[in-house]
Amino acid sequence: MTIKKINLMEVCGTHTMAIARFGLKKLFPKELTMLSGPGCPVCVTPEEDINLAIEISKRKDVIITTFGDMVKVPGTFSSLEKEKSNGADIRIIYSPIDALDIAAANPNKKIIFLGVGFETTSPSIAMTVKIAKKKKISNFYVLPMLKTIPNALEAILQTKNRKIDGFLLPGHVSAIIGAKAYKFIAEKYKIPCVIAGFEAKDILDSIKMLVDQIKNKKPKVEIQYSSVVNNEGNINAQKVLDDVFVENDSNWRGIGIIPKSGLKFKSEYKDFDASKIFQLEARYFKKQSGCDCGKILLGIKNPKQCFLFAKKCTPSNPIGPCMVSSEGACAAEYRYGRTLELEN
């Protein structure tokens, strides 16, 4: 009897890293293939946005605040890490609220927070902006590079020659937007979905649920991560997002423009938009030669199929963002996949 091959995409970068760290691929039958998806916000931030952040950082009246993963991401000619070594004031923070404290302590500086992330981090950024407006903190800005997951998944489903039989959906994002946000995947595209937790058992249980859906030919959106996720999501977080941001078309690195997959400021919060405040010509673009990060994020290739992987592109010398981020597919494969090969 011929056993059907199954391709499942883990959308979230945290799932990608967890699958690699727990060595779960060794447990899967050869008929099951896991594909990495676009759920790594650092990986999908376009090069021109990195360039803009780098150019802003060169100004003497600016302090750049950012999550740590962004520091090493390569732009066209530099990175924030290189600019920091050249004297730029770039500070790693753990919450956007930290940037407000820095703004209060440095009234003669413009404090720029790099707004990178999905629906998980977007509400905290939106709330920080609301607090800044209420407190009339006029030297705080956000460079908006926020993206949303559902429309990105639809773009993947509309890609030619896609080979995805089911989605392992992100737990943290889903805690905000709820299971209902993915209903179109099962109803329109007939693709099974399971929202998964992040422990080994969570992931294995979720894969079993997906395989059962495929076997029974009854696609739906199931919640394995029920301790955190419900159908409606976090209504308060959604309201904060709706207060501050509105959907817009967004460029995903290596993928291109995805309609309504990003967030921009509403008119009443436009004064916090760093991209409007700093009119800089920083959007030059040069494709990283040979980097297959975009195809990896679409599930078309895996890291080992990129000829730069583990040769020219390593964590100490990343060519593309999939090797930079702690949630990047290439970083996960380099750290854990190669170890498994040596053990075998």
C-alpha positions, 0 to 999 in steps of 0.5 A: 500500500502506498502511503501518501506524503504529507507536507505540514507548515509550521507558521511560527518561528518559535515552533521551527526552533522548538521542533529543531531543539527537541529533535522531533524530526527524528521521530517523524516518518519519512512520509511527513515533511515539515516546512518552515513558514513566514512567522519570524518577524525579523526574517520578513522585515525588508532590506529597505526598512533595515536601511532606513533604520540604519540611516536614522541611527547615524543622526547625532540627535537620535537614540535607536531602541530595538529588540535584540534580534534586529541588531545583526540583520544585514541591510544593503551596506551595513547593520545596526551592530556595525553602526553601534560599533561606529558610535551610533546610540543603539540600545537593546530593550525588552519592552517598548515601554522601556523606550518611553523611559529613555525618552523621558530621561533624554528630552533633547534626543529623538527616541526611535523604537523599531516596531517589528513584530506580528500581532503578538507584540503589536498591541504592546506597541500600540498601548505604548503609543497611546501612553506617550500621547496621553503623557504628551511625550513628544520625542518618542517615535515608532518606525512601523514595520509591523505585519499580520499573519492571516493575509500572509497565509492567504498569499502562500495559499495562492502561490503556484505549486504550493505543497501544503497539506496542513498548517501548524498555527502560531500559539502566541499570535492566535492568543490575540487574534483568535481561531476565527481569524483562520476560518477562511483557510479551512473553508475556502482552501480546504486546508486543515489547521491546528493552533499549537502550543510550544512543548514537544508534546503540544507539537506532536499532539497537534501534528496528530490532529492535523494528520487525522483531519487530512485522513478524514478529509474534514478540514477545520481550525482546531485549538490544541493550545486551549489553555491560552487560545480561544475562538475570539482572541483577546478582545482588549488587545484587538481594540487597542490595535484598532485604536492606533493602527489600520491595515496596509499593504506590506513588503515581506523580505524575499516574498514581496508585497502582500495586500493588507498584511501590515499596520500603519498609524491612523491619522490621529497618531501620525506624529509618532510615525518615524518614517514620516518624521525622517525624510531620508533617502535610505530605500536603496535595495540590492538583493543578497546574492544567492540567499534563498530566505524568501523561498524558505519562508514560503515552504518552497525550499529548506535551508540545506537547499540554499548553497550559502547555508553553513558555507558563506552564511553562518550565525557569525556571518549571516547573509540573510535574515533567516540565519540571524533571528533566534526564530529563523529556519536557517539558524535552527537548522544550523544549530540543531540539524547539523548536530543531529547529522553528526550524531548519526 
